Amino acid sequence: MRRINTWGFLGILICSISYSSCKTPTGAQSANNQVVPQSYTDQKDTTNSVQIVWRNFFDDPYLVSLIDTAIKKNLDLMMAFQEMEVAKNNLRLRKGAMYPTITGVGSAGTTKVGHYTSQGAGDASAEITPGNLVPSPLNDYMLGLQTSWEADVWGKLRNSKKAAASRYLESIEGKNFVVTNLIASVANTYYELLALDNELEIIRKSIQLQKNGLEIIKVQKEAGAANELAVKQFEAQLYNSQSQEFDLLQQIAEDENSLNALLGRFPQKIDRDQTTFTSHIPREIKTGIPAQLLRNRPDIRQAEQELFATNCDVKAARAAFYPSLNLTGSIGFQAFKTAYLFTTPESLLYSIVGDLVVPLVNRSAIQADFNKANAYQLEALFTYQRSILNGFVEVSNELSRIKHAEQTFLFKSREADALDKAVEVSNDLFRSDRANHLELLTVQRDALSARLELIEAKKQQLNAVINIYKALGGGWQ
């Protein structure tokens, strides 16, 4: 058995490290110095609406039931769970790489060497056991264990494991981000349906009034108080409203299908209560402070985990420039007859080998891998900064939308009420021949438009509350 010269081995190791160290590149130095504003407005209340779980945030039982179904059956969410499973197993793989591998080995074979060879001539005159020459052919039986282990001297495996762990946490945040967006999408589509239901009801009431007006104008025509032009204008307005009714029915069907798709099921009727839509008071939102976005928004947390993972990737790529130490060994029994297989110490075999591998040639490939990891790290940094900026902008936009939507709804309500009274007045004047049919048609058209715009304003109010809840990072908790 050859003995390893310890001092010679250490000398080779030190020289290799010195050579590799002087050639090892340094990564780009980038610090995340992005500072978020202290508040969204002049107020600095730390109370945050994301502390309210989604079941308590929404007070419509039909909507709560739909969201619950979506969380259980949505296909995008099911895919996100599988991505978590992939990341979890990759973490297990990286953990396993840090420990020695042990395998059981068994083999059986026979060898016949030529007599006119150095091995054949030697075997012909050698005794394998006292009084017995080496047989020809020679059988070989072996049973034992083999092991191998890479010593993680420079932290390459350790950093790879950290990167895998961070990406597993990143997959969890990705799933949470899907949940947040799913809840917002279901809620927004649900209120879109309620808005269309109310618009359809308004259109149908308007159609009935227009039919009554058409009958009146026909009677007046027969009495000579109106002409054919007035009749046709009333008919045109009625046909226009009837076409709007079918447009709304189509939109309702499409929105129901979209909502069912979010719920992971085939098209079917969506249960809902449209009677409380216009009287629904949006929930008051507490935004807290912008710094809370860093722990509440899943996309920011996801980007943060990816940034940490790419940092570990850079460290692992840098370690590839250093020498790697691999240890291999085996132990077992080997003999030419099974009867001698477990005879010790004659049939006992063992070995241990240490390999020191130093990258000398083709270092450009290692350099390219390092540069790639470094570029991914910078990309992850910019993605993290962008997610923070986008989060702040989204919250700021929805805060402004809530404020303006409230004022829009207030004035649209006043406009609709005023035009409803104008319709009543114009009908009375028209019956008493103090207003012509054009004035009546104009007022009716304006009143219908105002009512539809009022429904749209209410929907915008509700959507703004849902969207800011999502923008603040609510829903996944």
C-alpha positions as CSV (number, residue, x, y, z in Angstrom):
1,M,0.0,0.0,0.0
2,R,1.4,3.4,-1.0
3,R,1.8,6.0,1.7
4,I,0.8,9.5,1.0
5,N,3.4,12.2,1.7
6,T,1.4,14.6,3.9
7,W,3.7,17.5,3.5
8,G,3.9,17.1,-0.3
9,F,0.1,16.9,-0.4
10,L,-0.2,20.1,1.6
11,G,2.4,21.8,-0.6
12,I,0.4,21.0,-3.7
13,L,-2.8,22.2,-2.0
14,I,-1.3,25.5,-1.0
15,C,0.2,26.1,-4.4
16,S,-3.1,25.3,-6.1
17,I,-5.0,27.6,-3.8
18,S,-2.5,30.4,-4.4
19,Y,-2.8,30.0,-8.1
20,S,-6.5,29.9,-8.1
21,S,-6.9,32.8,-5.7
22,C,-5.0,35.2,-7.8
23,K,-7.2,34.4,-10.7
24,T,-10.6,34.4,-9.0
25,P,-12.9,37.3,-10.1
26,T,-14.9,39.4,-7.8
27,G,-18.6,39.9,-8.3
28,A,-20.2,43.2,-9.0
29,Q,-20.8,45.2,-5.9
30,S,-24.4,46.4,-5.8
31,A,-26.2,47.5,-2.8
32,N,-29.9,47.9,-2.5
33,N,-30.0,51.6,-1.5
34,Q,-33.6,52.2,-2.5
35,V,-35.5,54.0,0.2
36,V,-39.3,54.0,0.2
37,P,-41.2,57.2,1.2
38,Q,-42.3,57.5,4.8
39,S,-46.0,57.5,4.0
40,Y,-48.5,57.5,1.1
41,T,-50.2,60.7,2.4
42,D,-49.5,63.1,5.2
43,Q,-50.9,60.6,7.7
44,K,-48.5,58.0,9.2
45,D,-50.9,55.6,10.8
46,T,-49.4,52.1,10.9
47,T,-52.8,50.4,11.0
48,N,-53.1,48.2,7.9
49,S,-56.1,46.6,6.4
50,V,-54.1,43.5,5.2
51,Q,-54.4,42.3,8.8
52,I,-58.0,41.5,8.0
53,V,-58.3,38.0,6.5
54,W,-60.2,37.8,3.3
55,R,-63.2,36.0,4.8
56,N,-63.8,38.9,7.1
57,F,-62.8,41.6,4.5
58,F,-65.7,40.6,2.2
59,D,-69.2,40.7,3.7
60,D,-71.1,39.2,0.8
61,P,-71.7,35.4,1.6
62,Y,-72.0,34.6,-2.2
63,L,-68.7,36.2,-2.9
64,V,-67.0,34.4,0.1
65,S,-68.3,31.1,-1.2
66,L,-67.0,31.8,-4.7
67,I,-63.5,32.8,-3.4
68,D,-63.4,29.6,-1.2
69,T,-64.2,27.5,-4.2
70,A,-61.5,29.3,-6.3
71,I,-58.8,28.7,-3.7
72,K,-59.6,25.0,-3.7
73,K,-59.9,24.4,-7.4
74,N,-58.2,27.2,-9.4
75,L,-55.8,25.6,-11.9
76,D,-53.2,28.3,-11.7
77,L,-53.1,27.8,-8.0
78,M,-52.8,24.1,-8.4
79,M,-49.8,24.7,-10.7
80,A,-48.2,27.0,-8.1
81,F,-48.5,24.2,-5.5
82,Q,-46.6,21.9,-7.9
83,E,-43.9,24.5,-8.4
84,M,-43.5,24.4,-4.6
85,E,-43.1,20.7,-4.7
86,V,-40.5,20.9,-7.4
87,A,-38.6,23.5,-5.3
88,K,-38.9,21.4,-2.2
89,N,-37.4,18.4,-3.9
90,N,-34.6,20.5,-5.4
91,L,-33.8,21.6,-1.8
92,R,-33.6,17.9,-0.8
93,L,-31.3,17.2,-3.7
94,R,-28.9,20.0,-2.7
95,K,-28.9,18.9,0.9
96,G,-28.1,15.3,-0.1
97,A,-25.1,16.5,-2.2
98,M,-23.4,17.7,1.0
99,Y,-23.3,14.2,2.6
100,P,-21.3,11.2,1.5
101,T,-22.9,8.7,-0.8
102,I,-22.6,5.0,0.1
103,T,-23.5,2.3,-2.4
104,G,-23.5,-1.5,-2.1
105,V,-21.5,-3.3,-4.8
106,G,-21.5,-7.0,-5.7
107,S,-19.8,-8.6,-8.8
108,A,-18.9,-12.0,-10.2
109,G,-16.8,-12.8,-13.2
110,T,-14.0,-14.9,-14.7
111,T,-10.8,-14.0,-16.5
112,K,-8.6,-16.0,-18.8
113,V,-5.2,-14.3,-19.6
114,G,-2.8,-15.5,-22.2
115,H,-0.1,-17.9,-21.0
116,Y,2.6,-16.0,-23.0
117,T,2.1,-12.8,-21.1
118,S,3.8,-11.4,-18.0
119,Q,0.6,-11.9,-16.0
120,G,0.0,-15.4,-17.4
121,A,3.5,-16.5,-16.9
122,G,3.5,-15.2,-13.3
123,D,0.1,-16.8,-12.5
124,A,1.3,-20.2,-13.9
125,S,4.1,-20.4,-11.3
126,A,2.3,-18.6,-8.4
127,E,0.4,-20.3,-5.6
128,I,-2.9,-18.8,-4.8
129,T,-3.3,-21.0,-1.7
130,P,-0.6,-23.2,-0.2
131,G,0.1,-26.0,-2.6
132,N,-2.4,-24.7,-5.3
133,L,-1.4,-22.7,-8.3
134,V,-3.5,-19.8,-9.7
135,P,-6.3,-21.4,-11.7
136,S,-7.0,-20.5,-15.3
137,P,-9.5,-19.2,-16.0
138,L,-9.6,-17.3,-12.7
139,N,-13.0,-16.5,-11.1
140,D,-13.5,-13.3,-9.2
141,Y,-16.2,-12.6,-6.6
142,M,-16.6,-9.4,-4.8
143,L,-19.0,-8.0,-2.2
144,G,-18.6,-4.7,-0.4
145,L,-19.4,-1.0,0.0
146,Q,-18.2,2.1,-1.9
147,T,-18.4,5.7,-0.7
148,S,-17.6,9.1,-2.2
149,W,-17.7,12.6,-0.7
150,E,-16.8,16.1,-1.9
151,A,-15.4,18.1,1.0
152,D,-17.1,21.5,0.9
153,V,-14.0,23.5,1.7
154,W,-15.0,26.7,-0.1
155,G,-18.8,26.6,0.6
156,K,-19.9,25.7,-3.0
157,L,-22.3,23.0,-1.8
158,R,-23.4,25.0,1.2
159,N,-24.3,28.0,-0.9
160,S,-26.1,25.9,-3.5
161,K,-28.2,24.5,-0.6
162,K,-28.9,28.0,0.6
163,A,-30.0,29.1,-2.9
164,A,-32.3,26.1,-3.2
165,A,-33.8,26.8,0.3
166,S,-34.4,30.4,-0.7
167,R,-36.0,29.3,-4.0
168,Y,-38.3,27.0,-2.1
169,L,-39.4,30.0,0.1
170,E,-39.7,32.0,-3.2
171,S,-42.1,29.3,-4.6
172,I,-44.2,29.7,-1.4
173,E,-44.4,33.5,-2.0
174,G,-45.2,32.8,-5.6
175,K,-48.1,30.7,-4.5
176,N,-49.2,33.5,-2.1
177,F,-49.0,36.0,-4.9
178,V,-51.3,33.8,-7.0
179,V,-53.8,33.6,-4.1
180,T,-53.8,37.4,-3.7
181,N,-54.4,38.0,-7.4
182,L,-57.0,35.2,-7.6
183,I,-59.1,36.7,-4.7
184,A,-59.0,40.1,-6.4
185,S,-59.9,38.7,-9.8
186,V,-62.9,36.8,-8.4
187,A,-64.1,39.8,-6.4
188,N,-63.7,42.2,-9.3
189,T,-65.5,39.8,-11.7
190,Y,-68.3,39.2,-9.2
191,Y,-69.0,42.9,-8.8
192,E,-68.8,43.3,-12.6
193,L,-71.6,40.8,-12.8
194,L,-73.6,42.6,-10.2
195,A,-73.1,45.9,-12.1
196,L,-74.3,44.3,-15.3
197,D,-77.3,42.8,-13.5
198,N,-78.3,46.3,-12.3
199,E,-77.7,47.8,-15.7
200,L,-79.9,45.2,-17.3
201,E,-82.6,45.9,-14.8
202,I,-82.4,49.6,-15.6
203,I,-82.5,48.9,-19.3
204,R,-85.5,46.7,-19.0
205,K,-87.4,49.3,-16.9
206,S,-86.5,51.9,-19.5
207,I,-87.7,49.7,-22.3
208,Q,-91.1,49.3,-20.6
209,L,-91.3,53.1,-20.2
210,Q,-90.4,53.6,-23.8
211,K,-93.0,51.1,-24.9
212,N,-95.6,53.1,-23.0
213,G,-94.4,56.3,-24.5
214,L,-94.6,54.8,-28.0
215,E,-98.2,53.8,-27.4
216,I,-99.0,57.3,-26.3
217,I,-97.4,58.9,-29.3
218,K,-99.2,56.5,-31.6
219,V,-102.5,57.5,-30.0
220,Q,-101.6,61.2,-30.4
221,K,-100.8,60.6,-34.0
222,E,-104.2,59.1,-34.6
223,A,-105.7,62.1,-32.9
224,G,-103.7,64.5,-35.1
225,A,-101.5,65.8,-32.2
226,A,-98.3,64.1,-33.4
227,N,-96.8,63.0,-36.7
228,E,-95.1,60.0,-38.1
229,L,-91.6,61.5,-37.4
230,A,-92.3,61.5,-33.7
231,V,-93.5,57.8,-33.9
232,K,-90.3,56.7,-35.7
233,Q,-88.1,58.6,-33.2
234,F,-89.7,56.8,-30.3
235,E,-89.4,53.5,-32.1
236,A,-85.7,54.1,-32.8
237,Q,-85.0,54.9,-29.1
238,L,-86.9,51.7,-28.1
239,Y,-84.9,49.6,-30.6
240,N,-81.6,51.1,-29.3
241,S,-82.5,50.1,-25.7
242,Q,-83.5,46.6,-26.8
243,S,-80.2,46.1,-28.5
244,Q,-78.4,47.3,-25.3
245,E,-80.4,44.6,-23.4
246,F,-78.9,41.8,-25.5
247,D,-75.4,43.3,-25.4
248,L,-75.7,43.2,-21.6
249,L,-76.9,39.6,-21.7
250,Q,-73.9,38.7,-23.7
251,Q,-71.5,40.4,-21.3
252,I,-73.2,38.7,-18.4
253,A,-72.7,35.3,-20.0
254,E,-69.0,36.0,-20.8
255,D,-68.4,37.3,-17.2
256,E,-70.1,34.2,-15.7
257,N,-67.9,32.0,-17.9
258,S,-64.8,33.9,-16.9
259,L,-65.7,33.6,-13.2
260,N,-66.4,29.9,-13.6
261,A,-62.9,29.5,-15.2
262,L,-61.3,31.2,-12.2
263,L,-63.2,28.7,-10.0
264,G,-61.8,25.8,-12.1
265,R,-65.2,24.5,-13.3
266,F,-67.2,24.5,-16.5
267,P,-69.8,27.2,-17.2
268,Q,-72.8,27.3,-14.9
269,K,-75.1,29.8,-13.2
270,I,-73.4,32.1,-10.7
271,D,-75.4,32.6,-7.5
272,R,-75.5,36.3,-6.5
273,D,-77.6,39.0,-4.9
274,Q,-77.9,42.1,-7.0
275,T,-80.3,44.0,-4.8
276,T,-77.7,45.4,-2.4
277,F,-75.2,46.5,-5.1
278,T,-76.0,50.2,-5.3
279,S,-76.5,50.6,-1.5
280,H,-73.3,48.7,-0.7
281,I,-70.9,50.9,1.4
282,P,-67.3,50.1,0.5
283,R,-65.1,49.1,3.4
284,E,-62.8,51.8,4.8
285,I,-59.1,51.0,4.0
286,K,-56.1,51.6,6.3
287,T,-52.9,51.6,4.2
288,G,-50.3,51.7,7.0
289,I,-46.9,52.8,5.9
290,P,-45.0,51.9,2.7
291,A,-42.3,50.0,4.6
292,Q,-45.0,47.4,5.5
293,L,-45.2,46.5,1.8
294,L,-41.8,44.7,2.2
295,R,-43.4,42.1,4.5
296,N,-47.0,42.1,3.2
297,R,-46.7,41.9,-0.6
298,P,-45.9,38.4,-1.8
299,D,-44.3,39.6,-5.0
300,I,-41.8,41.7,-3.1
301,R,-41.0,38.9,-0.7
302,Q,-40.6,36.6,-3.7
303,A,-38.2,39.0,-5.4
304,E,-36.3,39.3,-2.1
305,Q,-35.9,35.5,-1.9
306,E,-34.7,35.4,-5.5
307,L,-32.1,38.1,-4.8
308,F,-30.7,36.1,-1.9
309,A,-30.7,32.9,-4.0
310,T,-28.7,34.6,-6.8
311,N,-26.3,36.0,-4.3
312,C,-25.7,32.4,-3.1
313,D,-25.3,31.3,-6.7
314,V,-22.6,33.9,-7.2
315,K,-20.7,32.5,-4.2
316,A,-21.1,29.0,-5.5
317,A,-19.8,30.0,-8.9
318,R,-16.8,31.7,-7.4
319,A,-15.9,28.6,-5.4
320,A,-15.6,26.7,-8.7
321,F,-12.3,28.6,-9.3
322,Y,-10.8,27.0,-6.2
323,P,-9.5,23.4,-6.0
324,S,-12.0,20.7,-5.1
325,L,-11.2,17.9,-2.7
326,N,-13.0,14.5,-3.4
327,L,-12.6,11.5,-1.1
328,T,-13.5,8.0,-2.3
329,G,-13.2,4.7,-0.5
330,S,-14.3,1.1,-0.6
331,I,-14.4,-1.8,1.8
332,G,-15.5,-5.4,1.2
333,F,-14.5,-9.0,0.4
334,Q,-13.0,-10.4,-2.7
335,A,-11.9,-14.0,-3.6
336,F,-11.6,-16.4,-6.5
337,K,-13.9,-18.9,-4.7
338,T,-17.1,-18.2,-2.8
339,A,-15.8,-20.5,0.0
340,Y,-13.0,-18.0,0.6
341,L,-15.1,-14.9,0.2
342,F,-15.5,-14.1,3.9
343,T,-12.1,-15.4,5.0
344,T,-10.3,-12.7,6.8
345,P,-7.9,-11.0,6.6
346,E,-6.9,-12.7,3.3
347,S,-10.1,-11.8,1.4
348,L,-10.6,-8.4,3.0
349,L,-10.2,-5.3,0.6
350,Y,-10.3,-1.6,1.3
351,S,-9.1,1.6,-0.2
352,I,-9.2,5.3,0.4
353,V,-8.3,8.0,-2.2
354,G,-8.1,11.7,-2.0
355,D,-8.4,13.6,-5.3
356,L,-7.4,17.3,-5.5
357,V,-8.8,18.9,-8.7
358,V,-7.6,22.3,-9.8
359,P,-9.0,24.1,-12.8
360,L,-6.0,25.1,-15.0
361,V,-7.2,24.9,-18.6
362,N,-10.6,26.0,-20.0
363,R,-11.1,28.4,-17.1
364,S,-13.1,30.6,-19.5
365,A,-16.1,28.2,-19.1
366,I,-16.0,28.7,-15.3
367,Q,-15.6,32.4,-15.9
368,A,-18.6,32.5,-18.1
369,D,-20.7,30.6,-15.5
370,F,-19.6,33.1,-12.9
371,N,-20.5,36.1,-15.1
372,K,-23.9,34.5,-15.8
373,A,-24.6,34.1,-12.1
374,N,-23.4,37.6,-11.4
375,A,-25.7,39.0,-14.2
376,Y,-28.7,37.1,-12.7
377,Q,-27.9,38.6,-9.3
378,L,-28.0,42.1,-10.8
379,E,-31.2,41.3,-12.6
380,A,-32.7,40.0,-9.4
381,L,-31.7,43.2,-7.6
382,F,-33.4,45.4,-10.2
383,T,-36.5,43.1,-10.1
384,Y,-36.6,43.6,-6.3
385,Q,-36.3,47.3,-6.6
386,R,-39.0,47.4,-9.4
387,S,-41.4,45.3,-7.3
388,I,-41.1,47.8,-4.4
389,L,-41.6,50.8,-6.7
390,N,-44.6,49.1,-8.5
391,G,-46.1,48.3,-5.1
392,F,-45.9,51.9,-3.9
393,V,-47.3,53.2,-7.2
394,E,-50.2,50.7,-7.2
395,V,-51.2,51.7,-3.6
396,S,-50.9,55.4,-4.5
397,N,-53.0,55.0,-7.6
398,E,-55.8,53.1,-5.8
399,L,-55.8,55.6,-3.0
400,S,-56.4,58.3,-5.5
401,R,-59.0,56.2,-7.3
402,I,-61.0,55.6,-4.1
403,K,-61.0,59.3,-3.3
404,H,-62.1,60.3,-6.8
405,A,-64.6,57.4,-7.3
406,E,-66.4,58.5,-4.1
407,Q,-66.8,62.0,-5.4
408,T,-67.8,60.7,-8.9
409,F,-70.5,58.5,-7.3
410,L,-71.8,61.3,-5.2
411,F,-72.3,63.7,-8.2
412,K,-73.6,60.9,-10.5
413,S,-76.2,60.1,-7.8
414,R,-77.3,63.8,-7.8
415,E,-77.3,63.9,-11.6
416,A,-79.4,60.7,-11.9
417,D,-81.9,61.9,-9.3
418,A,-82.3,65.3,-11.0
419,L,-82.8,63.6,-14.4
420,D,-85.4,61.2,-12.9
421,K,-87.4,64.2,-11.8
422,A,-86.9,65.8,-15.1
423,V,-88.4,62.7,-16.8
424,E,-91.5,63.0,-14.6
425,V,-91.8,66.6,-15.4
426,S,-91.3,66.2,-19.1
427,N,-93.9,63.4,-19.1
428,D,-96.5,65.6,-17.5
429,L,-95.7,68.5,-19.8
430,F,-95.8,66.2,-22.9
431,R,-99.2,64.9,-21.9
432,S,-100.5,68.5,-21.6
433,D,-98.9,69.5,-24.9
434,R,-96.5,71.9,-23.2
435,A,-93.4,69.9,-24.2
436,N,-92.6,68.3,-27.6
437,H,-91.5,64.7,-28.1
438,L,-87.9,65.7,-28.8
439,E,-87.6,67.2,-25.3
440,L,-89.1,64.0,-23.8
441,L,-86.8,61.7,-25.8
442,T,-83.7,63.8,-24.8
443,V,-84.5,63.7,-21.1
444,Q,-85.3,60.0,-21.2
445,R,-82.0,59.3,-22.9
446,D,-80.0,61.4,-20.5
447,A,-81.7,59.8,-17.5
448,L,-80.9,56.3,-18.8
449,S,-77.3,57.2,-19.5
450,A,-77.0,58.8,-16.0
451,R,-78.3,55.7,-14.3
452,L,-75.9,53.5,-16.2
453,E,-73.0,55.7,-15.4
454,L,-74.1,55.7,-11.7
455,I,-73.8,51.9,-11.7
456,E,-70.4,52.1,-13.3
457,A,-69.3,54.6,-10.7
458,K,-70.4,52.3,-7.9
459,K,-68.4,49.4,-9.5
460,Q,-65.3,51.6,-9.7
461,Q,-65.7,52.3,-6.0
462,L,-65.8,48.7,-5.1
463,N,-63.0,47.7,-7.5
464,A,-60.8,50.4,-6.1
465,V,-61.2,48.9,-2.6
466,I,-60.5,45.4,-3.8
467,N,-57.5,46.5,-5.8
468,I,-55.9,48.5,-2.9
469,Y,-56.4,45.4,-0.6
470,K,-54.5,43.4,-3.2
471,A,-51.9,46.2,-3.7
472,L,-51.2,46.3,0.1
473,G,-50.6,42.5,0.0
474,G,-53.9,41.3,1.5
475,G,-55.6,38.0,0.9
476,W,-52.9,35.4,1.2
477,Q,-52.6,35.4,5.0
